[in-house]
């Protein structure tokens, strides 16, 4: 059947109509799984109260809420995704910068390109990717069975528009969005990525970017306050909606704002030259507070030293979708499918390129500033800089990867790393906490994510056993193996629609809509995620292979996100096939109980201790 649906060469959305619906679990099974997941992270008395609330829920309001939810499930492809988008993203009023957006970094490999050349080549490759998407010729992802590709429709020409109570996602058809917007030295520019006859070549794109760089460098400093305009997208959402309506809805400002919001994407040509991973990550995450249009689906950033990356708005899609774009353009396209760069770092012409045309010079976007607008921008700018100043971020590399974990430890790499995180947290706090690990549910139509609750019973037994000096190494390895196996089962359950959190979230939405008070659901939804984690994929396409050692140097260290809880950590990681595991660790400086640098070192120490344990066990 699958072969029939694929055809000879399936189009991007060929499988969408045949995708199964996300299963709706029984109420009793979800409550059972939830209680089991909470037992390792709660004291006896606290857990006993939770059990009582669950029993009451199952015997009173729960069945009715489940009945209403089942009706929604019967008539929708995915019973939770629309509510997830609305309530977890678009209705949020706090800043999306750092709190919601994420970043992705450059490869460790040095392409020896200058800023304009690197940006031009990446843009040209991204436009190739976009053309495949627009024509639906991008091959759908079929690891074993097809993955839902619905999120890909909003990759380009999409902007999150602020609302007074709820934001909206606005997407423009490719026929109405042919330009990109560039921010450089506080000035905003735009130019079309095609002529009336064809797409721009990489050489032509570089010439446009060089014009912008020269214009920005030769122009006097921006003194009217328009250089901080983008800070509005990183502040309070209702404030931004009010400012947009009052100051940017007419005249010259409306035209310039429309150019930004309608653009295919935003490119930031930064003056900074970050020399290490952490400073590069911070720059990608928030810039100077004024050079990222946080509402835009994709903000690509190219630094003055030629390093690159991007900042992604999170509501429209999850990170693997933009990661696919980056893998196509940077990891594989630039390394294997482009002419590369000359000795001066300029992009080389492709032998098949047409002769460069004389192009219209880029348009300089104009803004009419007023005292009221400048004051409104200052409010958002100050709000955003409070977030920036409060962010702790550390990017680091562990000295071994999937090779050791699979061959020596003989365990699941993801489970292995999750147990190292649990050990690090336990050593810091003397207890485990409710832990979030993202799992995709894209085996189902319109599926997004589910939670793997990594702080499971096996993890609890393992960390306590690891810290028990009376326990021998054989017993500790046995506990570790049992914990990783339990984690693997939890991950499979989450991806196959047997998780608990999206079900509980949807039930809570029904309870609010029906005006039903539920102590059980309120507690389930309000318990903080003090450890929020995510594994990043090394490969989504067949344009490179993690089995090919020559390809390893091009793989990006991935990206990161901010902490979910005020007194918690955000940890993303990528397990490489060789001797690398990359970690991105974030926390809030205002918390007296967290420290990103120290937690990063605890992760390394935990990994080192586990490696020693596994090596000693194998040597026996």
C-alpha positions as CSV (number, residue, x, y, z in Angstrom):
1,X,0.0,0.0,0.0
2,X,2.8,2.4,0.9
3,X,4.6,1.8,-2.4
4,X,1.3,2.5,-4.2
5,X,0.9,5.8,-2.4
6,X,4.5,6.8,-3.0
7,X,4.3,6.5,-6.7
8,X,7.6,6.7,-8.6
9,X,8.5,10.0,-7.1
10,X,6.2,11.3,-4.4
11,X,5.6,15.0,-4.1
12,X,6.1,16.9,-0.9
13,X,2.5,16.5,0.3
14,X,1.6,13.2,-1.4
15,X,1.0,11.3,1.8
16,X,-1.0,14.0,3.7
17,X,-4.4,12.8,2.8
18,X,-3.5,9.2,3.9
19,X,-2.0,10.2,7.3
20,X,-3.6,8.5,10.3
21,X,-5.2,10.5,13.1
22,X,-3.4,10.9,16.4
23,X,-4.9,8.3,18.8
24,X,-6.9,9.4,21.7
25,X,-6.0,7.3,24.8
26,X,-8.5,6.2,27.4
27,X,-8.9,8.4,30.4
28,X,-7.8,5.7,32.9
29,X,-4.7,4.8,30.9
30,X,-3.5,8.4,30.6
31,X,-4.1,8.9,34.4
32,X,-2.2,5.7,35.2
33,X,0.7,6.7,33.0
34,X,0.7,10.2,34.5
35,X,0.7,9.0,38.1
36,X,3.5,6.6,37.3
37,X,5.6,9.4,35.9
38,X,5.1,11.6,38.9
39,X,6.0,9.1,41.6
40,X,9.8,9.5,41.2
41,X,9.6,13.3,41.5
42,X,7.2,13.7,44.5
43,X,7.4,13.1,48.2
44,X,5.1,10.4,49.6
45,X,2.5,12.9,51.1
46,X,2.5,15.0,48.0
47,X,2.0,12.0,45.8
48,X,-0.8,10.6,48.0
49,X,-2.7,13.9,47.5
50,X,-2.2,13.7,43.7
51,X,-3.6,10.2,43.7
52,X,-6.7,11.4,45.5
53,X,-7.2,14.1,42.9
54,X,-6.8,11.6,40.1
55,X,-9.4,9.3,41.6
56,X,-11.8,12.1,42.0
57,X,-11.2,13.3,38.4
58,X,-11.8,9.8,37.1
59,X,-15.1,9.4,39.0
60,X,-16.5,13.0,38.5
61,X,-15.6,15.5,35.8
62,X,-13.1,13.4,33.8
63,X,-15.5,11.2,31.8
64,X,-17.6,14.1,30.6
65,X,-14.6,16.1,29.5
66,X,-13.3,13.0,27.7
67,X,-16.6,12.6,26.0
68,X,-16.5,16.2,24.6
69,X,-12.8,15.6,23.6
70,X,-13.7,12.4,21.8
71,X,-16.2,14.3,19.7
72,X,-13.5,16.7,18.6
73,X,-11.2,13.7,17.9
74,X,-13.8,12.1,15.7
75,X,-14.0,15.2,13.4
76,X,-10.4,16.3,13.3
77,X,-7.1,15.0,12.0
78,X,-5.3,15.9,15.2
79,X,-7.4,16.7,18.2
80,X,-4.7,18.8,19.9
81,X,-2.6,20.8,17.4
82,X,-5.0,23.7,16.8
83,X,-5.3,24.3,20.6
84,X,-1.6,23.8,21.1
85,X,-0.9,26.5,18.6
86,X,-3.5,28.9,20.0
87,X,-3.0,28.5,23.7
88,X,0.7,27.6,24.0
89,X,1.9,30.1,21.4
90,X,-0.4,32.7,19.9
91,X,-2.3,33.7,23.0
92,X,0.9,34.1,25.0
93,X,1.5,37.8,25.9
94,X,5.0,37.6,27.1
95,X,8.0,38.2,24.8
96,X,8.7,35.5,22.2
97,X,12.4,36.4,22.1
98,X,14.4,33.9,24.3
99,X,11.1,32.6,25.8
100,X,9.8,30.9,22.6
101,X,12.2,31.5,19.7
102,X,15.2,29.3,19.2
103,X,18.5,29.4,17.3
104,X,20.6,27.1,15.1
105,X,24.4,27.4,14.7
106,X,26.9,27.1,11.9
107,X,29.1,24.2,11.1
108,X,32.5,24.0,12.8
109,X,34.0,23.9,9.3
110,X,35.6,27.1,8.1
111,X,34.5,27.8,4.5
112,X,36.9,30.8,4.4
113,X,34.2,33.0,2.9
114,X,33.6,36.7,3.4
115,X,30.4,38.0,4.8
116,X,28.7,38.9,1.5
117,X,29.9,35.8,-0.3
118,X,28.8,33.5,2.5
119,X,25.4,35.1,2.8
120,X,24.9,35.1,-1.0
121,X,25.7,31.4,-1.3
122,X,23.5,30.3,1.6
123,X,20.6,32.5,0.3
124,X,21.0,31.0,-3.2
125,X,20.9,27.5,-1.8
126,X,17.9,28.3,0.5
127,X,16.1,29.7,-2.6
128,X,16.7,26.4,-4.3
129,X,15.1,24.7,-1.4
130,X,12.2,27.1,-1.4
131,X,11.6,26.5,-5.1
132,X,11.4,22.7,-4.4
133,X,8.9,23.5,-1.6
134,X,6.8,25.9,-3.8
135,X,6.6,23.4,-6.6
136,X,6.0,20.5,-4.1
137,X,9.1,18.6,-5.4
138,X,10.9,18.5,-2.1
139,X,11.0,14.8,-1.3
140,X,8.7,13.9,1.7
141,X,10.5,12.4,4.7
142,X,9.8,8.7,5.0
143,X,12.2,7.2,7.6
144,X,10.0,4.0,7.9
145,X,6.5,5.4,7.3
146,X,5.8,8.9,6.0
147,X,6.1,11.9,8.3
148,X,3.5,14.7,8.2
149,X,4.9,17.6,6.1
150,X,2.1,20.1,6.9
151,X,4.4,22.5,8.9
152,X,6.6,23.0,5.8
153,X,4.0,25.1,4.1
154,X,4.8,28.1,6.4
155,X,8.6,27.9,6.2
156,X,8.9,31.1,4.1
157,X,7.0,34.3,3.6
158,X,5.4,33.8,7.1
159,X,5.2,36.3,9.9
160,X,3.6,36.2,13.4
161,X,1.5,39.3,13.6
162,X,0.8,40.7,17.1
163,X,-2.7,41.0,18.4
164,X,-4.1,42.6,21.5
165,X,-5.3,39.3,22.9
166,X,-4.0,36.8,20.4
167,X,-1.4,36.8,17.6
168,X,-2.1,35.4,14.2
169,X,0.1,33.7,11.6
170,X,0.1,35.4,8.2
171,X,1.5,33.6,5.2
172,X,1.9,35.0,1.7
173,X,1.7,33.0,-1.4
174,X,5.1,32.8,-3.2
175,X,3.7,34.9,-6.1
176,X,3.2,37.8,-3.6
177,X,6.5,37.4,-1.7
178,X,9.5,37.6,-4.0
179,X,11.9,39.7,-1.9
180,X,14.1,39.4,1.2
181,X,14.7,42.1,3.8
182,X,18.2,42.8,5.1
183,X,19.2,44.6,8.3
184,X,22.7,46.1,8.4
185,X,24.0,48.7,10.9
186,X,20.5,49.6,12.0
187,X,19.2,50.2,8.5
188,X,16.6,48.1,6.6
189,X,16.8,47.2,3.0
190,X,14.9,44.9,0.6
191,X,15.5,43.5,-2.9
192,X,13.8,40.9,-5.1
193,X,15.4,37.4,-5.4
194,X,14.4,37.1,-9.0
195,X,14.2,39.1,-12.2
196,X,11.1,39.0,-14.4
197,X,12.7,36.0,-16.3
198,X,14.6,34.0,-13.6
199,X,16.0,33.6,-10.1
200,X,19.1,35.6,-9.1
201,X,22.4,33.7,-9.2
202,X,24.6,33.6,-6.1
203,X,27.0,36.1,-7.8
204,X,24.1,38.5,-8.3
205,X,22.9,38.1,-4.8
206,X,26.4,38.9,-3.5
207,X,26.5,42.1,-5.6
208,X,23.2,43.2,-4.0
209,X,24.6,42.4,-0.5
210,X,27.8,44.3,-1.2
211,X,25.8,47.3,-2.2
212,X,24.0,47.1,1.1
213,X,27.2,46.7,3.1
214,X,28.8,49.7,1.4
215,X,25.7,51.9,1.7
216,X,25.4,51.1,5.4
217,X,29.1,51.7,6.1
218,X,29.1,55.1,4.2
219,X,25.8,56.4,5.7
220,X,25.8,58.4,8.9
221,X,24.8,56.6,12.1
222,X,21.1,56.2,12.5
223,X,20.0,58.8,15.0
224,X,16.2,58.9,14.7
225,X,15.6,55.7,16.7
226,X,14.5,53.5,13.8
227,X,17.6,51.3,14.3
228,X,15.8,49.9,17.4
229,X,12.5,49.3,15.7
230,X,12.8,45.5,15.6
231,X,13.0,45.5,19.5
232,X,9.2,45.8,19.3
233,X,9.0,42.2,18.1
234,X,10.9,41.1,21.2
235,X,8.8,42.8,23.8
236,X,5.4,42.3,25.3
237,X,3.0,41.2,22.6
238,X,0.0,43.4,23.5
239,X,2.2,46.4,23.7
240,X,3.6,45.6,20.2
241,X,0.0,45.2,18.8
242,X,-1.0,48.6,20.2
243,X,2.2,50.3,18.8
244,X,1.7,48.6,15.4
245,X,-1.8,49.9,15.2
246,X,-1.1,53.4,16.4
247,X,2.2,54.2,14.7
248,X,2.8,51.7,11.9
249,X,-0.6,51.3,10.2
250,X,-0.4,54.1,7.7
251,X,1.8,56.0,5.3
252,X,5.5,55.3,4.9
253,X,5.6,53.1,8.0
254,X,2.9,50.9,6.7
255,X,4.7,50.4,3.4
256,X,8.0,49.6,5.1
257,X,6.4,47.3,7.7
258,X,4.6,45.4,4.9
259,X,7.9,44.9,3.1
260,X,9.4,43.3,6.3
261,X,6.4,41.2,7.1
262,X,5.8,40.1,3.5
263,X,9.4,39.1,2.9
264,X,10.5,35.6,2.2
265,X,12.9,35.9,5.2
266,X,15.0,38.4,7.0
267,X,18.8,38.5,6.7
268,X,20.9,40.1,9.4
269,X,24.4,41.2,8.3
270,X,26.0,41.6,11.7
271,X,29.0,43.6,12.6
272,X,30.0,41.1,15.4
273,X,32.7,38.5,14.9
274,X,31.9,35.8,17.6
275,X,34.9,33.6,18.1
276,X,33.5,30.8,20.3
277,X,30.4,28.7,20.3
278,X,28.7,30.4,23.3
279,X,29.1,33.9,22.0
280,X,27.9,32.8,18.6
281,X,24.9,31.2,20.1
282,X,24.0,34.3,22.2
283,X,24.3,36.5,19.1
284,X,22.0,34.2,17.1
285,X,19.5,33.9,20.0
286,X,19.0,37.7,20.5
287,X,21.5,39.8,18.7
288,X,21.8,43.3,20.1
289,X,18.1,43.4,20.8
290,X,17.4,45.4,17.6
291,X,18.7,43.4,14.7
292,X,16.4,40.3,14.8
293,X,12.8,40.5,13.6
294,X,11.6,37.9,16.0
295,X,8.1,37.6,14.4
296,X,9.6,36.3,11.1
297,X,9.6,32.5,10.5
298,X,13.3,32.6,9.6
299,X,16.0,35.2,10.5
300,X,19.2,34.2,8.9
301,X,22.3,35.8,10.4
302,X,25.7,36.1,8.8
303,X,28.5,37.7,11.0
304,X,31.3,39.9,9.8
305,X,33.7,36.9,10.0
306,X,31.6,34.8,7.7
307,X,30.0,32.5,10.3
308,X,26.3,32.0,10.0
309,X,23.2,30.6,11.7
310,X,19.5,31.5,12.1
311,X,16.8,32.4,14.6
312,X,13.5,30.7,14.3
313,X,10.0,31.7,15.4
314,X,8.5,28.7,17.1
315,X,4.7,28.9,16.7
316,X,4.4,27.8,13.1
317,X,6.6,24.8,13.2
318,X,9.1,22.8,15.3
319,X,12.8,23.1,14.9
320,X,13.3,19.9,12.7
321,X,11.5,21.7,9.9
322,X,13.9,24.7,9.8
323,X,16.7,22.2,10.5
324,X,15.8,20.5,7.2
325,X,16.2,23.8,5.4
326,X,19.6,24.3,7.1
327,X,20.7,20.8,6.4
328,X,19.9,21.3,2.7
329,X,21.6,24.6,2.4
330,X,24.5,24.7,4.8
331,X,25.4,21.2,5.8
332,X,25.0,19.6,2.4
333,X,24.4,22.2,-0.3
334,X,27.3,24.5,0.6
335,X,29.7,21.7,1.0
336,X,28.7,19.4,-1.9
337,X,26.4,21.2,-4.3
338,X,27.8,24.7,-4.8
339,X,30.9,26.1,-6.5
340,X,32.3,27.3,-3.2
341,X,34.4,30.4,-2.7
342,X,37.5,32.0,-4.3
343,X,40.7,33.1,-2.6
344,X,39.1,36.4,-1.5
345,X,36.1,34.6,0.0
346,X,33.7,35.6,-2.8
347,X,31.2,33.1,-4.0
348,X,32.3,31.4,-7.2
349,X,30.0,31.5,-10.2
350,X,28.4,28.3,-11.4
351,X,29.5,27.4,-14.9
352,X,25.8,27.1,-15.9
353,X,24.9,30.5,-14.6
354,X,23.6,33.1,-17.1
355,X,25.6,36.3,-17.5
356,X,25.0,38.7,-14.6
357,X,22.3,41.3,-15.2
358,X,22.3,44.9,-14.1
359,X,19.9,44.8,-11.2
360,X,17.9,47.6,-9.6
361,X,19.7,48.7,-6.4
362,X,18.2,47.5,-3.2
363,X,15.4,49.7,-1.7
364,X,16.2,51.5,1.6
365,X,13.2,51.2,3.8
366,X,12.1,54.5,5.3
367,X,10.5,55.1,8.6
368,X,8.7,58.1,10.0
369,X,9.7,58.4,13.7
370,X,8.0,60.4,16.4
371,X,8.5,60.9,20.1
372,X,5.6,58.6,20.9
373,X,7.0,55.8,18.7
374,X,10.5,56.2,20.1
375,X,9.1,56.0,23.6
376,X,7.1,52.8,22.7
377,X,10.2,51.2,21.2
378,X,12.2,52.0,24.4
379,X,9.6,50.1,26.4
380,X,10.1,46.9,24.3
381,X,13.9,47.5,24.1
382,X,14.2,47.6,27.9
383,X,12.0,44.6,28.3
384,X,14.0,42.6,25.8
385,X,17.3,43.6,27.4
386,X,16.1,42.5,30.8
387,X,15.6,39.1,29.2
388,X,19.0,39.2,27.5
389,X,20.8,40.3,30.7
390,X,19.0,37.5,32.7
391,X,20.0,34.8,30.2
392,X,22.8,32.3,31.0
393,X,23.9,30.2,28.1
394,X,26.7,27.8,27.6
395,X,27.5,25.7,24.5
396,X,29.9,22.8,25.0
397,X,31.2,19.6,23.5
398,X,31.5,16.3,25.3
399,X,34.5,14.2,24.2
400,X,32.6,11.1,23.0
401,X,29.6,10.3,21.0
402,X,27.3,7.6,19.5
403,X,30.1,5.3,18.6
404,X,31.2,4.7,22.2
405,X,27.6,4.6,23.5
406,X,26.4,2.0,20.9
407,X,29.5,-0.2,20.7
408,X,31.0,-0.1,24.2
409,X,28.0,0.8,26.4
410,X,25.6,-0.9,24.0
411,X,22.8,1.5,24.9
412,X,20.4,3.9,23.2
413,X,22.4,7.2,22.7
414,X,19.3,9.3,23.6
415,X,18.5,7.3,26.8
416,X,22.2,7.3,27.8
417,X,22.4,11.2,27.5
418,X,19.1,11.6,29.3
419,X,20.4,9.5,32.2
420,X,23.5,11.7,32.3
421,X,21.2,14.7,32.6
422,X,19.2,13.1,35.4
423,X,22.4,12.3,37.3
424,X,23.7,15.9,36.9
425,X,20.4,17.3,38.1
426,X,20.3,14.8,41.0
427,X,23.8,15.7,42.1
428,X,22.9,19.4,42.1
429,X,19.6,19.1,43.9
430,X,19.5,15.8,45.7
431,X,16.3,14.9,43.9
432,X,14.8,14.5,40.4
433,X,12.4,16.9,38.8
434,X,9.6,16.6,36.2
435,X,11.6,16.5,33.0
436,X,10.4,17.4,29.5
437,X,11.9,15.8,26.4
438,X,10.4,16.6,23.1
439,X,9.2,13.7,20.9
440,X,7.7,14.2,17.4
441,X,4.2,12.9,16.6
442,X,4.6,13.5,12.8
443,X,3.7,9.9,12.0
444,X,0.1,11.3,12.4
445,X,-1.6,14.0,10.4
446,X,-0.9,17.5,11.7
447,X,1.1,16.0,14.5
448,X,3.7,18.1,16.3
449,X,5.2,17.0,19.6
450,X,4.6,14.9,22.7
451,X,6.5,14.7,26.0
452,X,8.9,12.0,27.0
453,X,8.9,12.1,30.8
454,X,12.5,11.2,31.3
455,X,12.6,11.3,35.1
456,X,11.1,7.8,35.2
457,X,11.2,5.1,37.9
458,X,14.2,3.6,36.2
459,X,16.0,6.9,36.2
460,X,15.3,7.4,39.9
461,X,16.7,4.0,40.8
462,X,19.7,4.5,38.6
463,X,20.8,7.9,40.0
464,X,20.4,6.8,43.5
465,X,22.3,3.6,42.8
466,X,25.1,5.5,41.1
467,X,25.5,7.7,44.2
468,X,25.4,4.7,46.6
469,X,29.0,3.8,47.6
470,X,28.0,0.4,48.8
471,X,26.7,-0.7,45.3
472,X,29.2,-2.4,43.0
473,X,29.8,-1.4,39.4
474,X,28.0,-4.4,37.9
475,X,24.8,-3.4,39.8
476,X,25.2,0.2,38.7
477,X,25.5,-0.7,35.0
478,X,22.5,-3.0,35.4
479,X,20.4,-0.1,36.8
480,X,21.7,2.2,34.0
481,X,20.7,-0.3,31.3
482,X,17.3,-0.8,32.8
483,X,16.8,3.0,33.0
484,X,17.8,3.5,29.3
485,X,15.5,0.7,28.2
486,X,12.6,2.2,30.1
487,X,13.4,5.5,28.5
488,X,13.4,4.0,25.1
489,X,9.9,2.5,25.7
490,X,8.6,5.9,26.9
491,X,10.0,7.5,23.7
492,X,8.3,5.0,21.5
493,X,5.0,5.5,23.4
494,X,5.2,9.3,23.1
495,X,5.8,9.1,19.3
496,X,3.0,6.6,18.8
497,X,0.3,8.6,20.5
498,X,0.6,7.0,23.9
499,X,2.0,10.0,25.8
500,X,0.0,11.8,28.5
501,X,0.7,15.5,28.2
502,X,-1.1,16.5,25.1
503,X,-4.1,14.5,26.2
504,X,-4.1,16.2,29.6
505,X,-3.6,19.6,27.9
506,X,-6.6,19.0,25.6
507,X,-8.8,17.9,28.5
508,X,-7.8,21.1,30.3
509,X,-8.8,23.1,27.3
510,X,-12.2,21.4,27.3
511,X,-12.6,22.1,31.0
512,X,-11.9,25.8,30.6
513,X,-14.3,26.0,27.6
514,X,-17.0,24.3,29.6
515,X,-16.4,26.2,32.8
516,X,-15.5,23.0,34.7
517,X,-13.1,23.3,37.6
518,X,-10.6,20.4,37.8
519,X,-8.0,20.4,40.6
520,X,-6.3,17.4,39.0
521,X,-5.9,19.0,35.5
522,X,-4.9,22.4,37.0
523,X,-2.1,20.7,39.0
524,X,-1.0,18.6,36.0
525,X,-0.8,21.7,33.7
526,X,0.9,24.0,36.2
527,X,3.6,21.8,37.5
528,X,6.8,23.4,36.2
529,X,9.3,21.7,33.8
530,X,12.5,22.4,35.7
531,X,14.5,20.4,33.2
532,X,13.3,21.0,29.6
533,X,15.3,19.0,27.0
534,X,15.4,18.2,23.3
535,X,17.6,15.9,21.2
536,X,18.5,17.3,17.7
537,X,18.7,15.2,14.6
538,X,22.0,14.9,12.8
539,X,20.4,14.0,9.5
540,X,16.9,14.3,7.8
541,X,17.8,13.9,4.2
542,X,19.8,11.5,2.0
543,X,22.0,14.3,0.7
544,X,24.7,13.3,3.2
545,X,25.4,10.3,5.5
546,X,26.4,10.2,9.1
547,X,28.2,7.0,8.2
548,X,30.6,9.0,5.9
549,X,33.4,10.4,8.0
550,X,34.1,13.1,5.4
551,X,30.6,14.5,6.1
552,X,31.1,14.9,9.8
553,X,33.0,18.1,9.7
554,X,30.1,19.9,8.0
555,X,27.4,19.0,10.6
556,X,26.2,21.9,12.7
557,X,26.4,21.7,16.5
558,X,22.7,22.3,16.5
559,X,20.9,25.0,18.4
560,X,19.2,25.8,21.6
561,X,16.4,27.5,23.5
562,X,15.7,29.2,26.8
563,X,14.6,27.6,30.1
564,X,10.9,27.0,30.6
565,X,10.9,27.5,34.3
566,X,12.3,30.5,36.2
567,X,14.4,28.1,38.3
568,X,15.0,25.5,35.7
569,X,17.3,24.6,32.8
570,X,16.9,24.3,29.0
571,X,19.1,21.7,27.5
572,X,19.3,20.7,23.9
573,X,21.9,18.2,22.6
574,X,23.1,16.5,19.5
575,X,24.8,13.1,19.6
576,X,27.4,12.8,16.8
577,X,28.5,9.5,15.4
578,X,32.2,10.1,16.3
579,X,33.6,11.6,19.5
580,X,31.2,14.5,20.0
581,X,28.0,15.3,21.9
582,X,27.1,19.0,21.7
583,X,25.1,20.6,24.5
584,X,23.3,23.9,24.7
585,X,22.5,24.8,28.4
586,X,20.4,27.8,29.4
587,X,19.2,29.2,32.7
588,X,18.1,32.4,34.3
589,X,20.7,34.5,36.1
590,X,17.9,35.7,38.5
591,X,17.5,32.2,39.9
592,X,19.5,31.5,43.1
593,X,19.3,27.7,42.5
594,X,20.5,27.4,38.9
595,X,23.8,28.1,37.1
596,X,24.2,27.2,33.4
597,X,28.0,27.0,33.6
598,X,28.0,24.8,36.6
599,X,25.3,22.6,35.3
600,X,27.2,22.2,32.0
601,X,30.2,21.0,34.0
602,X,28.0,18.6,35.9
603,X,26.8,17.1,32.7
604,X,30.4,16.6,31.5
605,X,31.3,15.0,34.9
606,X,28.3,12.7,34.7
607,X,29.1,11.6,31.2
608,X,32.7,11.0,32.2
609,X,31.6,8.9,35.2
610,X,29.2,6.9,33.1
611,X,31.9,6.2,30.5
612,X,34.3,5.0,33.1
613,X,31.6,2.8,34.6
614,X,30.9,1.2,31.2
615,X,34.5,0.8,30.2
616,X,35.2,-0.9,33.6
617,X,32.2,-3.2,33.0
618,X,33.4,-4.2,29.5
619,X,36.9,-4.9,30.7
620,X,35.7,-7.6,33.1
